[in-house]
Amino acid sequence: MIRLACVLVLMSLVAVVLLALETTGPNAIVFSFVGAPLLAAGVAVYVFQRWREGAFRAPQPSPQTQMRKEF
């Protein structure tokens, strides 16, 4: 899933580079309707995968840490 997110973001960067090289109306439309949604999808896939891995949860104390607090 992380690789899919990277591919989506890299594809969106193609639209950004195209727009930076030649700022025309059609290139701006390509960035607006293709590049920006690809970037949003890539970020969403990345955040969803990290959420599934538990990256946004508070760390749970280990049993050894709790034993030290009791003494």
mmJSON file of the N, C-alpha and C atoms, coordinates in Angstrom:
{"data_MODEL":{"atom_site":{
"group_PDB":["ATOM","ATOM","ATOM","ATOM","ATOM","ATOM","ATOM","ATOM","ATOM","ATOM","ATOM","ATOM","ATOM","ATOM","ATOM","ATOM","ATOM","ATOM","ATOM","ATOM","ATOM","ATOM","ATOM","ATOM","ATOM","ATOM","ATOM","ATOM","ATOM","ATOM","ATOM","ATOM","ATOM","ATOM","ATOM","ATOM","ATOM","ATOM","ATOM","ATOM","ATOM","ATOM","ATOM","ATOM","ATOM","ATOM","ATOM","ATOM","ATOM","ATOM","ATOM","ATOM","ATOM","ATOM","ATOM","ATOM","ATOM","ATOM","ATOM","ATOM","ATOM","ATOM","ATOM","ATOM","ATOM","ATOM","ATOM","ATOM","ATOM","ATOM","ATOM","ATOM","ATOM","ATOM","ATOM","ATOM","ATOM","ATOM","ATOM","ATOM","ATOM","ATOM","ATOM","ATOM","ATOM","ATOM","ATOM","ATOM","ATOM","ATOM","ATOM","ATOM","ATOM","ATOM","ATOM","ATOM","ATOM","ATOM","ATOM","ATOM","ATOM","ATOM","ATOM","ATOM","ATOM","ATOM","ATOM","ATOM","ATOM","ATOM","ATOM","ATOM","ATOM","ATOM","ATOM","ATOM","ATOM","ATOM","ATOM","ATOM","ATOM","ATOM","ATOM","ATOM","ATOM","ATOM","ATOM","ATOM","ATOM","ATOM","ATOM","ATOM","ATOM","ATOM","ATOM","ATOM","ATOM","ATOM","ATOM","ATOM","ATOM","ATOM","ATOM","ATOM","ATOM","ATOM","ATOM","ATOM","ATOM","ATOM","ATOM","ATOM","ATOM","ATOM","ATOM","ATOM","ATOM","ATOM","ATOM","ATOM","ATOM","ATOM","ATOM","ATOM","ATOM","ATOM","ATOM","ATOM","ATOM","ATOM","ATOM","ATOM","ATOM","ATOM","ATOM","ATOM","ATOM","ATOM","ATOM","ATOM","ATOM","ATOM","ATOM","ATOM","ATOM","ATOM","ATOM","ATOM","ATOM","ATOM","ATOM","ATOM","ATOM","ATOM","ATOM","ATOM","ATOM","ATOM","ATOM","ATOM","ATOM","ATOM","ATOM","ATOM","ATOM","ATOM","ATOM","ATOM","ATOM","ATOM","ATOM","ATOM","ATOM"],
"id":[1,2,3,4,5,6,7,8,9,10,11,12,13,14,15,16,17,18,19,20,21,22,23,24,25,26,27,28,29,30,31,32,33,34,35,36,37,38,39,40,41,42,43,44,45,46,47,48,49,50,51,52,53,54,55,56,57,58,59,60,61,62,63,64,65,66,67,68,69,70,71,72,73,74,75,76,77,78,79,80,81,82,83,84,85,86,87,88,89,90,91,92,93,94,95,96,97,98,99,100,101,102,103,104,105,106,107,108,109,110,111,112,113,114,115,116,117,118,119,120,121,122,123,124,125,126,127,128,129,130,131,132,133,134,135,136,137,138,139,140,141,142,143,144,145,146,147,148,149,150,151,152,153,154,155,156,157,158,159,160,161,162,163,164,165,166,167,168,169,170,171,172,173,174,175,176,177,178,179,180,181,182,183,184,185,186,187,188,189,190,191,192,193,194,195,196,197,198,199,200,201,202,203,204,205,206,207,208,209,210,211,212,213],
"type_symbol":["N","C","C","N","C","C","N","C","C","N","C","C","N","C","C","N","C","C","N","C","C","N","C","C","N","C","C","N","C","C","N","C","C","N","C","C","N","C","C","N","C","C","N","C","C","N","C","C","N","C","C","N","C","C","N","C","C","N","C","C","N","C","C","N","C","C","N","C","C","N","C","C","N","C","C","N","C","C","N","C","C","N","C","C","N","C","C","N","C","C","N","C","C","N","C","C","N","C","C","N","C","C","N","C","C","N","C","C","N","C","C","N","C","C","N","C","C","N","C","C","N","C","C","N","C","C","N","C","C","N","C","C","N","C","C","N","C","C","N","C","C","N","C","C","N","C","C","N","C","C","N","C","C","N","C","C","N","C","C","N","C","C","N","C","C","N","C","C","N","C","C","N","C","C","N","C","C","N","C","C","N","C","C","N","C","C","N","C","C","N","C","C","N","C","C","N","C","C","N","C","C","N","C","C","N","C","C","N","C","C","N","C","C"],
"label_atom_id":["N","CA","C","N","CA","C","N","CA","C","N","CA","C","N","CA","C","N","CA","C","N","CA","C","N","CA","C","N","CA","C","N","CA","C","N","CA","C","N","CA","C","N","CA","C","N","CA","C","N","CA","C","N","CA","C","N","CA","C","N","CA","C","N","CA","C","N","CA","C","N","CA","C","N","CA","C","N","CA","C","N","CA","C","N","CA","C","N","CA","C","N","CA","C","N","CA","C","N","CA","C","N","CA","C","N","CA","C","N","CA","C","N","CA","C","N","CA","C","N","CA","C","N","CA","C","N","CA","C","N","CA","C","N","CA","C","N","CA","C","N","CA","C","N","CA","C","N","CA","C","N","CA","C","N","CA","C","N","CA","C","N","CA","C","N","CA","C","N","CA","C","N","CA","C","N","CA","C","N","CA","C","N","CA","C","N","CA","C","N","CA","C","N","CA","C","N","CA","C","N","CA","C","N","CA","C","N","CA","C","N","CA","C","N","CA","C","N","CA","C","N","CA","C","N","CA","C","N","CA","C","N","CA","C","N","CA","C","N","CA","C","N","CA","C","N","CA","C"],
"label_alt_id":[null,null,null,null,null,null,null,null,null,null,null,null,null,null,null,null,null,null,null,null,null,null,null,null,null,null,null,null,null,null,null,null,null,null,null,null,null,null,null,null,null,null,null,null,null,null,null,null,null,null,null,null,null,null,null,null,null,null,null,null,null,null,null,null,null,null,null,null,null,null,null,null,null,null,null,null,null,null,null,null,null,null,null,null,null,null,null,null,null,null,null,null,null,null,null,null,null,null,null,null,null,null,null,null,null,null,null,null,null,null,null,null,null,null,null,null,null,null,null,null,null,null,null,null,null,null,null,null,null,null,null,null,null,null,null,null,null,null,null,null,null,null,null,null,null,null,null,null,null,null,null,null,null,null,null,null,null,null,null,null,null,null,null,null,null,null,null,null,null,null,null,null,null,null,null,null,null,null,null,null,null,null,null,null,null,null,null,null,null,null,null,null,null,null,null,null,null,null,null,null,null,null,null,null,null,null,null,null,null,null,null,null,null],
"label_comp_id":["MET","MET","MET","ILE","ILE","ILE","ARG","ARG","ARG","LEU","LEU","LEU","ALA","ALA","ALA","CYS","CYS","CYS","VAL","VAL","VAL","LEU","LEU","LEU","VAL","VAL","VAL","LEU","LEU","LEU","MET","MET","MET","SER","SER","SER","LEU","LEU","LEU","VAL","VAL","VAL","ALA","ALA","ALA","VAL","VAL","VAL","VAL","VAL","VAL","LEU","LEU","LEU","LEU","LEU","LEU","ALA","ALA","ALA","LEU","LEU","LEU","GLU","GLU","GLU","THR","THR","THR","THR","THR","THR","GLY","GLY","GLY","PRO","PRO","PRO","ASN","ASN","ASN","ALA","ALA","ALA","ILE","ILE","ILE","VAL","VAL","VAL","PHE","PHE","PHE","SER","SER","SER","PHE","PHE","PHE","VAL","VAL","VAL","GLY","GLY","GLY","ALA","ALA","ALA","PRO","PRO","PRO","LEU","LEU","LEU","LEU","LEU","LEU","ALA","ALA","ALA","ALA","ALA","ALA","GLY","GLY","GLY","VAL","VAL","VAL","ALA","ALA","ALA","VAL","VAL","VAL","TYR","TYR","TYR","VAL","VAL","VAL","PHE","PHE","PHE","GLN","GLN","GLN","ARG","ARG","ARG","TRP","TRP","TRP","ARG","ARG","ARG","GLU","GLU","GLU","GLY","GLY","GLY","ALA","ALA","ALA","PHE","PHE","PHE","ARG","ARG","ARG","ALA","ALA","ALA","PRO","PRO","PRO","GLN","GLN","GLN","PRO","PRO","PRO","SER","SER","SER","PRO","PRO","PRO","GLN","GLN","GLN","THR","THR","THR","GLN","GLN","GLN","MET","MET","MET","ARG","ARG","ARG","LYS","LYS","LYS","GLU","GLU","GLU","PHE","PHE","PHE"],
"label_asym_id":["A","A","A","A","A","A","A","A","A","A","A","A","A","A","A","A","A","A","A","A","A","A","A","A","A","A","A","A","A","A","A","A","A","A","A","A","A","A","A","A","A","A","A","A","A","A","A","A","A","A","A","A","A","A","A","A","A","A","A","A","A","A","A","A","A","A","A","A","A","A","A","A","A","A","A","A","A","A","A","A","A","A","A","A","A","A","A","A","A","A","A","A","A","A","A","A","A","A","A","A","A","A","A","A","A","A","A","A","A","A","A","A","A","A","A","A","A","A","A","A","A","A","A","A","A","A","A","A","A","A","A","A","A","A","A","A","A","A","A","A","A","A","A","A","A","A","A","A","A","A","A","A","A","A","A","A","A","A","A","A","A","A","A","A","A","A","A","A","A","A","A","A","A","A","A","A","A","A","A","A","A","A","A","A","A","A","A","A","A","A","A","A","A","A","A","A","A","A","A","A","A","A","A","A","A","A","A","A","A","A","A","A","A"],
"label_entity_id":["1","1","1","1","1","1","1","1","1","1","1","1","1","1","1","1","1","1","1","1","1","1","1","1","1","1","1","1","1","1","1","1","1","1","1","1","1","1","1","1","1","1","1","1","1","1","1","1","1","1","1","1","1","1","1","1","1","1","1","1","1","1","1","1","1","1","1","1","1","1","1","1","1","1","1","1","1","1","1","1","1","1","1","1","1","1","1","1","1","1","1","1","1","1","1","1","1","1","1","1","1","1","1","1","1","1","1","1","1","1","1","1","1","1","1","1","1","1","1","1","1","1","1","1","1","1","1","1","1","1","1","1","1","1","1","1","1","1","1","1","1","1","1","1","1","1","1","1","1","1","1","1","1","1","1","1","1","1","1","1","1","1","1","1","1","1","1","1","1","1","1","1","1","1","1","1","1","1","1","1","1","1","1","1","1","1","1","1","1","1","1","1","1","1","1","1","1","1","1","1","1","1","1","1","1","1","1","1","1","1","1","1","1"],
"label_seq_id":[1,1,1,2,2,2,3,3,3,4,4,4,5,5,5,6,6,6,7,7,7,8,8,8,9,9,9,10,10,10,11,11,11,12,12,12,13,13,13,14,14,14,15,15,15,16,16,16,17,17,17,18,18,18,19,19,19,20,20,20,21,21,21,22,22,22,23,23,23,24,24,24,25,25,25,26,26,26,27,27,27,28,28,28,29,29,29,30,30,30,31,31,31,32,32,32,33,33,33,34,34,34,35,35,35,36,36,36,37,37,37,38,38,38,39,39,39,40,40,40,41,41,41,42,42,42,43,43,43,44,44,44,45,45,45,46,46,46,47,47,47,48,48,48,49,49,49,50,50,50,51,51,51,52,52,52,53,53,53,54,54,54,55,55,55,56,56,56,57,57,57,58,58,58,59,59,59,60,60,60,61,61,61,62,62,62,63,63,63,64,64,64,65,65,65,66,66,66,67,67,67,68,68,68,69,69,69,70,70,70,71,71,71],
"pdbx_PDB_ins_code":[null,null,null,null,null,null,null,null,null,null,null,null,null,null,null,null,null,null,null,null,null,null,null,null,null,null,null,null,null,null,null,null,null,null,null,null,null,null,null,null,null,null,null,null,null,null,null,null,null,null,null,null,null,null,null,null,null,null,null,null,null,null,null,null,null,null,null,null,null,null,null,null,null,null,null,null,null,null,null,null,null,null,null,null,null,null,null,null,null,null,null,null,null,null,null,null,null,null,null,null,null,null,null,null,null,null,null,null,null,null,null,null,null,null,null,null,null,null,null,null,null,null,null,null,null,null,null,null,null,null,null,null,null,null,null,null,null,null,null,null,null,null,null,null,null,null,null,null,null,null,null,null,null,null,null,null,null,null,null,null,null,null,null,null,null,null,null,null,null,null,null,null,null,null,null,null,null,null,null,null,null,null,null,null,null,null,null,null,null,null,null,null,null,null,null,null,null,null,null,null,null,null,null,null,null,null,null,null,null,null,null,null,null],
"Cartn_x":[0.819,0.0,0.863,1.973,2.857,3.444,3.755,4.287,3.244,1.993,0.917,0.825,0.935,0.901,2.059,3.234,4.402,4.2,3.639,3.393,2.39,1.338,0.339,0.947,1.771,2.401,3.388,4.146,5.069,4.327,3.184,2.394,1.864,1.527,1.065,2.202,3.427,4.575,4.847,4.46,4.601,3.765,2.566,1.709,2.292,2.918,3.533,4.718,5.539,6.69,6.22,5.21,4.651,4.161,3.509,3.029,4.179,5.21,6.341,7.145,7.23,7.991,7.276,5.989,5.227,3.885,3.777,2.554,1.518,0.705,-0.387,-1.694,-2.771,-4.09,-4.319,-4.029,-4.234,-3.386,-2.166,-1.33,-1.875,-2.428,-3.042,-4.274,-5.024,-6.203,-5.773,-4.696,-4.187,-3.77,-3.086,-2.694,-3.915,-4.895,-6.064,-6.923,-7.106,-8.04,-7.368,-6.056,-5.35,-4.304,-3.436,-2.328,-2.766,-3.64,-4.084,-4.878,-5.814,-6.492,-5.558,-4.557,-3.595,-2.795,-2.412,-1.679,-2.547,-3.797,-4.709,-4.933,-5.07,-5.263,-4.016,-2.845,-1.606,-1.447,-1.734,-1.634,-2.68,-3.878,-4.936,-4.579,-4.035,-3.631,-2.52,-1.558,-0.457,-0.964,-1.815,-2.344,-3.185,-3.989,-4.81,-3.932,-2.885,-1.996,-1.282,-0.795,-0.132,-1.114,-2.379,-3.393,-3.636,-3.669,-3.847,-2.673,-1.477,-0.295,-0.229,-1.085,-1.122,-0.195,0.138,1.097,0.501,-0.799,-1.425,-1.98,-1.63,-2.05,-0.977,-1.403,-0.446,0.316,1.595,2.365,1.889,1.77,1.341,2.57,2.497,3.65,3.859,5.107,5.419,5.154,4.967,4.742,5.915,7.141,8.293,8.247,7.796,7.704,6.669,5.55,4.532,5.02,5.818,6.344,7.288,8.062,8.986,8.234,7.097,6.327,5.713,5.432,4.815,5.786,7.069,8.053,8.443],
"Cartn_y":[-1.196,0.0,1.261,1.211,2.371,2.614,1.549,1.705,2.309,1.922,2.513,4.011,4.389,5.809,6.55,5.951,6.59,6.748,5.748,5.831,6.925,7.036,8.077,9.467,9.65,10.957,11.27,10.274,10.505,10.843,10.213,10.542,11.97,12.415,13.797,14.782,14.383,15.256,15.449,14.485,14.644,15.827,15.942,17.075,18.386,18.381,19.606,20.026,19.071,19.385,19.879,19.246,19.686,21.127,21.461,22.822,23.798,23.371,24.264,24.549,23.56,23.754,24.661,24.515,25.327,25.69,26.917,27.342,27.799,26.868,27.16,26.709,27.093,26.724,25.222,24.499,23.049,22.336,22.806,22.191,22.483,23.66,23.986,23.121,22.856,21.99,20.566,20.096,18.747,18.674,19.693,19.681,19.717,20.568,20.722,19.466,18.809,17.68,16.315,16.266,14.988,15.004,16.008,16.045,16.189,17.143,17.374,16.188,15.592,14.404,13.213,13.05,11.971,12.201,13.442,13.763,13.496,13.922,13.693,12.201,11.438,9.991,9.335,9.76,9.196,9.466,10.683,11.027,10.256,10.119,9.387,7.911,7.296,5.888,5.729,6.651,6.579,6.708,7.682,7.886,6.692,6.139,4.974,3.778,3.55,2.424,2.616,3.812,4.072,3.929,4.304,4.149,2.665,1.855,0.414,-0.214,0.327,-0.193,0.255,1.186,1.63,2.788,3.559,4.653,5.82,5.918,7.067,6.744,5.589,5.226,5.611,5.863,6.157,4.879,4.978,3.766,3.146,1.833,1.115,0.787,0.985,0.652,-0.855,-1.259,-2.682,-3.197,-4.504,-5.059,-4.789,-4.768,-4.503,-3.084,-2.138,-0.76,-0.642,-1.336,-1.263,-1.925,-2.989,-3.628,-2.685,-1.887,-0.965,0.12,0.53,1.574,1.093,-0.221,-0.75,-0.765,-0.914,-1.012,0.335],
"Cartn_z":[0.0,0.0,0.0,0.722,0.759,-0.631,-1.335,-2.699,-3.619,-3.452,-4.248,-3.971,-2.719,-2.363,-3.01,-3.008,-3.636,-5.133,-5.779,-7.225,-7.531,-6.735,-6.964,-6.807,-5.804,-5.587,-6.711,-7.147,-8.255,-9.548,-9.767,-10.953,-10.87,-9.679,-9.536,-9.781,-9.44,-9.683,-11.174,-11.983,-13.435,-13.902,-13.385,-13.752,-13.253,-12.101,-11.565,-12.432,-12.808,-13.658,-15.018,-15.569,-16.85,-16.756,-15.682,-15.484,-15.27,-14.555,-14.294,-15.562,-16.432,-17.664,-18.661,-18.723,-19.675,-19.038,-18.587,-17.91,-18.935,-19.331,-20.265,-19.628,-20.24,-19.725,-19.677,-20.765,-20.729,-19.671,-19.467,-18.426,-17.031,-16.85,-15.561,-15.317,-16.374,-16.243,-15.907,-16.543,-16.242,-14.776,-14.289,-12.878,-11.974,-12.308,-11.437,-11.381,-12.519,-12.566,-12.53,-12.679,-12.619,-11.498,-11.495,-10.537,-9.091,-8.833,-7.452,-6.887,-7.648,-7.106,-6.892,-7.771,-7.557,-6.284,-6.038,-4.81,-3.586,-3.633,-2.502,-2.277,-3.357,-3.222,-2.638,-3.077,-2.541,-1.063,-0.644,0.779,1.582,1.042,1.739,1.899,0.862,0.949,1.976,1.987,2.946,4.382,4.631,5.984,6.414,5.505,5.835,6.204,5.436,5.733,7.06,7.327,8.608,9.767,9.562,10.595,10.875,9.798,9.981,10.719,10.541,11.227,12.683,13.078,14.464,14.761,13.764,13.972,14.744,14.829,15.462,16.848,17.39,18.733,19.732,20.941,22.008,22.342,22.611,22.92,24.234,24.226,25.41,26.248,27.554,28.399,28.44,28.481,28.535,29.95,30.092,31.442,32.382,31.867,32.723,33.272,32.474,32.923,34.046,33.905,34.946,36.227,36.132,37.334,38.07,37.36,37.992,38.74,38.224,38.884,40.197,40.28,41.488,42.656,42.358,43.439,43.845],
"occupancy":[1.0,1.0,1.0,1.0,1.0,1.0,1.0,1.0,1.0,1.0,1.0,1.0,1.0,1.0,1.0,1.0,1.0,1.0,1.0,1.0,1.0,1.0,1.0,1.0,1.0,1.0,1.0,1.0,1.0,1.0,1.0,1.0,1.0,1.0,1.0,1.0,1.0,1.0,1.0,1.0,1.0,1.0,1.0,1.0,1.0,1.0,1.0,1.0,1.0,1.0,1.0,1.0,1.0,1.0,1.0,1.0,1.0,1.0,1.0,1.0,1.0,1.0,1.0,1.0,1.0,1.0,1.0,1.0,1.0,1.0,1.0,1.0,1.0,1.0,1.0,1.0,1.0,1.0,1.0,1.0,1.0,1.0,1.0,1.0,1.0,1.0,1.0,1.0,1.0,1.0,1.0,1.0,1.0,1.0,1.0,1.0,1.0,1.0,1.0,1.0,1.0,1.0,1.0,1.0,1.0,1.0,1.0,1.0,1.0,1.0,1.0,1.0,1.0,1.0,1.0,1.0,1.0,1.0,1.0,1.0,1.0,1.0,1.0,1.0,1.0,1.0,1.0,1.0,1.0,1.0,1.0,1.0,1.0,1.0,1.0,1.0,1.0,1.0,1.0,1.0,1.0,1.0,1.0,1.0,1.0,1.0,1.0,1.0,1.0,1.0,1.0,1.0,1.0,1.0,1.0,1.0,1.0,1.0,1.0,1.0,1.0,1.0,1.0,1.0,1.0,1.0,1.0,1.0,1.0,1.0,1.0,1.0,1.0,1.0,1.0,1.0,1.0,1.0,1.0,1.0,1.0,1.0,1.0,1.0,1.0,1.0,1.0,1.0,1.0,1.0,1.0,1.0,1.0,1.0,1.0,1.0,1.0,1.0,1.0,1.0,1.0,1.0,1.0,1.0,1.0,1.0,1.0,1.0,1.0,1.0,1.0,1.0,1.0],
"B_iso_or_equiv":[0.0,0.0,0.0,0.0,0.0,0.0,0.0,0.0,0.0,0.0,0.0,0.0,0.0,0.0,0.0,0.0,0.0,0.0,0.0,0.0,0.0,0.0,0.0,0.0,0.0,0.0,0.0,0.0,0.0,0.0,0.0,0.0,0.0,0.0,0.0,0.0,0.0,0.0,0.0,0.0,0.0,0.0,0.0,0.0,0.0,0.0,0.0,0.0,0.0,0.0,0.0,0.0,0.0,0.0,0.0,0.0,0.0,0.0,0.0,0.0,0.0,0.0,0.0,0.0,0.0,0.0,0.0,0.0,0.0,0.0,0.0,0.0,0.0,0.0,0.0,0.0,0.0,0.0,0.0,0.0,0.0,0.0,0.0,0.0,0.0,0.0,0.0,0.0,0.0,0.0,0.0,0.0,0.0,0.0,0.0,0.0,0.0,0.0,0.0,0.0,0.0,0.0,0.0,0.0,0.0,0.0,0.0,0.0,0.0,0.0,0.0,0.0,0.0,0.0,0.0,0.0,0.0,0.0,0.0,0.0,0.0,0.0,0.0,0.0,0.0,0.0,0.0,0.0,0.0,0.0,0.0,0.0,0.0,0.0,0.0,0.0,0.0,0.0,0.0,0.0,0.0,0.0,0.0,0.0,0.0,0.0,0.0,0.0,0.0,0.0,0.0,0.0,0.0,0.0,0.0,0.0,0.0,0.0,0.0,0.0,0.0,0.0,0.0,0.0,0.0,0.0,0.0,0.0,0.0,0.0,0.0,0.0,0.0,0.0,0.0,0.0,0.0,0.0,0.0,0.0,0.0,0.0,0.0,0.0,0.0,0.0,0.0,0.0,0.0,0.0,0.0,0.0,0.0,0.0,0.0,0.0,0.0,0.0,0.0,0.0,0.0,0.0,0.0,0.0,0.0,0.0,0.0,0.0,0.0,0.0,0.0,0.0,0.0],
"pdbx_formal_charge":[null,null,null,null,null,null,null,null,null,null,null,null,null,null,null,null,null,null,null,null,null,null,null,null,null,null,null,null,null,null,null,null,null,null,null,null,null,null,null,null,null,null,null,null,null,null,null,null,null,null,null,null,null,null,null,null,null,null,null,null,null,null,null,null,null,null,null,null,null,null,null,null,null,null,null,null,null,null,null,null,null,null,null,null,null,null,null,null,null,null,null,null,null,null,null,null,null,null,null,null,null,null,null,null,null,null,null,null,null,null,null,null,null,null,null,null,null,null,null,null,null,null,null,null,null,null,null,null,null,null,null,null,null,null,null,null,null,null,null,null,null,null,null,null,null,null,null,null,null,null,null,null,null,null,null,null,null,null,null,null,null,null,null,null,null,null,null,null,null,null,null,null,null,null,null,null,null,null,null,null,null,null,null,null,null,null,null,null,null,null,null,null,null,null,null,null,null,null,null,null,null,null,null,null,null,null,null,null,null,null,null,null,null],
"auth_seq_id":[1,1,1,2,2,2,3,3,3,4,4,4,5,5,5,6,6,6,7,7,7,8,8,8,9,9,9,10,10,10,11,11,11,12,12,12,13,13,13,14,14,14,15,15,15,16,16,16,17,17,17,18,18,18,19,19,19,20,20,20,21,21,21,22,22,22,23,23,23,24,24,24,25,25,25,26,26,26,27,27,27,28,28,28,29,29,29,30,30,30,31,31,31,32,32,32,33,33,33,34,34,34,35,35,35,36,36,36,37,37,37,38,38,38,39,39,39,40,40,40,41,41,41,42,42,42,43,43,43,44,44,44,45,45,45,46,46,46,47,47,47,48,48,48,49,49,49,50,50,50,51,51,51,52,52,52,53,53,53,54,54,54,55,55,55,56,56,56,57,57,57,58,58,58,59,59,59,60,60,60,61,61,61,62,62,62,63,63,63,64,64,64,65,65,65,66,66,66,67,67,67,68,68,68,69,69,69,70,70,70,71,71,71],
"auth_comp_id":["MET","MET","MET","ILE","ILE","ILE","ARG","ARG","ARG","LEU","LEU","LEU","ALA","ALA","ALA","CYS","CYS","CYS","VAL","VAL","VAL","LEU","LEU","LEU","VAL","VAL","VAL","LEU","LEU","LEU","MET","MET","MET","SER","SER","SER","LEU","LEU","LEU","VAL","VAL","VAL","ALA","ALA","ALA","VAL","VAL","VAL","VAL","VAL","VAL","LEU","LEU","LEU","LEU","LEU","LEU","ALA","ALA","ALA","LEU","LEU","LEU","GLU","GLU","GLU","THR","THR","THR","THR","THR","THR","GLY","GLY","GLY","PRO","PRO","PRO","ASN","ASN","ASN","ALA","ALA","ALA","ILE","ILE","ILE","VAL","VAL","VAL","PHE","PHE","PHE","SER","SER","SER","PHE","PHE","PHE","VAL","VAL","VAL","GLY","GLY","GLY","ALA","ALA","ALA","PRO","PRO","PRO","LEU","LEU","LEU","LEU","LEU","LEU","ALA","ALA","ALA","ALA","ALA","ALA","GLY","GLY","GLY","VAL","VAL","VAL","ALA","ALA","ALA","VAL","VAL","VAL","TYR","TYR","TYR","VAL","VAL","VAL","PHE","PHE","PHE","GLN","GLN","GLN","ARG","ARG","ARG","TRP","TRP","TRP","ARG","ARG","ARG","GLU","GLU","GLU","GLY","GLY","GLY","ALA","ALA","ALA","PHE","PHE","PHE","ARG","ARG","ARG","ALA","ALA","ALA","PRO","PRO","PRO","GLN","GLN","GLN","PRO","PRO","PRO","SER","SER","SER","PRO","PRO","PRO","GLN","GLN","GLN","THR","THR","THR","GLN","GLN","GLN","MET","MET","MET","ARG","ARG","ARG","LYS","LYS","LYS","GLU","GLU","GLU","PHE","PHE","PHE"],
"auth_asym_id":["A","A","A","A","A","A","A","A","A","A","A","A","A","A","A","A","A","A","A","A","A","A","A","A","A","A","A","A","A","A","A","A","A","A","A","A","A","A","A","A","A","A","A","A","A","A","A","A","A","A","A","A","A","A","A","A","A","A","A","A","A","A","A","A","A","A","A","A","A","A","A","A","A","A","A","A","A","A","A","A","A","A","A","A","A","A","A","A","A","A","A","A","A","A","A","A","A","A","A","A","A","A","A","A","A","A","A","A","A","A","A","A","A","A","A","A","A","A","A","A","A","A","A","A","A","A","A","A","A","A","A","A","A","A","A","A","A","A","A","A","A","A","A","A","A","A","A","A","A","A","A","A","A","A","A","A","A","A","A","A","A","A","A","A","A","A","A","A","A","A","A","A","A","A","A","A","A","A","A","A","A","A","A","A","A","A","A","A","A","A","A","A","A","A","A","A","A","A","A","A","A","A","A","A","A","A","A","A","A","A","A","A","A"],
"auth_atom_id":["N","CA","C","N","CA","C","N","CA","C","N","CA","C","N","CA","C","N","CA","C","N","CA","C","N","CA","C","N","CA","C","N","CA","C","N","CA","C","N","CA","C","N","CA","C","N","CA","C","N","CA","C","N","CA","C","N","CA","C","N","CA","C","N","CA","C","N","CA","C","N","CA","C","N","CA","C","N","CA","C","N","CA","C","N","CA","C","N","CA","C","N","CA","C","N","CA","C","N","CA","C","N","CA","C","N","CA","C","N","CA","C","N","CA","C","N","CA","C","N","CA","C","N","CA","C","N","CA","C","N","CA","C","N","CA","C","N","CA","C","N","CA","C","N","CA","C","N","CA","C","N","CA","C","N","CA","C","N","CA","C","N","CA","C","N","CA","C","N","CA","C","N","CA","C","N","CA","C","N","CA","C","N","CA","C","N","CA","C","N","CA","C","N","CA","C","N","CA","C","N","CA","C","N","CA","C","N","CA","C","N","CA","C","N","CA","C","N","CA","C","N","CA","C","N","CA","C","N","CA","C","N","CA","C","N","CA","C","N","CA","C","N","CA","C","N","CA","C"],
"pdbx_PDB_model_num":[1,1,1,1,1,1,1,1,1,1,1,1,1,1,1,1,1,1,1,1,1,1,1,1,1,1,1,1,1,1,1,1,1,1,1,1,1,1,1,1,1,1,1,1,1,1,1,1,1,1,1,1,1,1,1,1,1,1,1,1,1,1,1,1,1,1,1,1,1,1,1,1,1,1,1,1,1,1,1,1,1,1,1,1,1,1,1,1,1,1,1,1,1,1,1,1,1,1,1,1,1,1,1,1,1,1,1,1,1,1,1,1,1,1,1,1,1,1,1,1,1,1,1,1,1,1,1,1,1,1,1,1,1,1,1,1,1,1,1,1,1,1,1,1,1,1,1,1,1,1,1,1,1,1,1,1,1,1,1,1,1,1,1,1,1,1,1,1,1,1,1,1,1,1,1,1,1,1,1,1,1,1,1,1,1,1,1,1,1,1,1,1,1,1,1,1,1,1,1,1,1,1,1,1,1,1,1,1,1,1,1,1,1]
}}}
